[in-house]
Amino acid sequence: MPIVRIEESAARAPAERQALIECVYAALREVFGVSDEELQARYARYAPGDLLPPGGKPDYLHIEITIFAGRKTDTKKKLYARLAADVAALLGMAPADIVILLNEQPGENWGMRGGLCASEIDFGYAIEV
């Protein structure tokens, strides 16, 4: 049940924002094996003075993904590499200007599907990959 949040100060057309979200979704599908119905995203653009990137980088992009806890470090590394390469190629920016943060939460911390505890739901894909 990844919840994606993308933050930046660059002005992008709606089609480019949608392509960026789809790029992140493709990596999550490929690396984590999540289903389309579980993906959700938010995109936030900040005025240049409202987002203070490290080193004042003008093309800085922050991708935060909240997920169920349980993925192995090697799997996370694959996701980081895939996202950095694919997003950089899509947007024409340096991979070093992309920061990816995984916010892992235990399944018992998610209430969903009418008040069920996520740790008791079969999502149809493995978490511990």
WODA-V255573 format. One record per backbone hydrogen bond with DSSP energy under -0.5 kcal/mol. CO is the residue of the C=O (numbers start at 1). NH is the residue of the N-H. If there is no record, write none. Layout:
# WODA-V255573
CO/NH
CO/NH
This chain:
# WODA-V255573
2/4
2/40
3/66
4/42
5/64
6/44
7/62
8/46
10/12
13/17
14/18
15/19
16/20
17/21
18/22
19/23
20/24
21/25
22/26
23/27
24/28
25/29
26/30
27/31
27/32
28/32
28/33
28/34
29/33
35/38
36/39
40/4
42/6
44/8
47/50
47/51
48/51
51/53
53/56
54/57
57/60
60/9
61/99
62/7
62/64
63/101
64/5
65/67
65/103
66/3
67/105
72/76
73/77
74/78
75/79
76/80
77/81
78/82
79/83
80/84
81/85
82/86
83/87
84/88
85/89
86/90
87/91
88/92
88/93
94/97
95/98
97/61
97/99
99/63
101/65
101/103
102/104
103/67
105/69
106/109
107/110
107/118
107/119
109/111
110/112
110/118
112/116
116/112
117/120
118/121
121/123
127/129
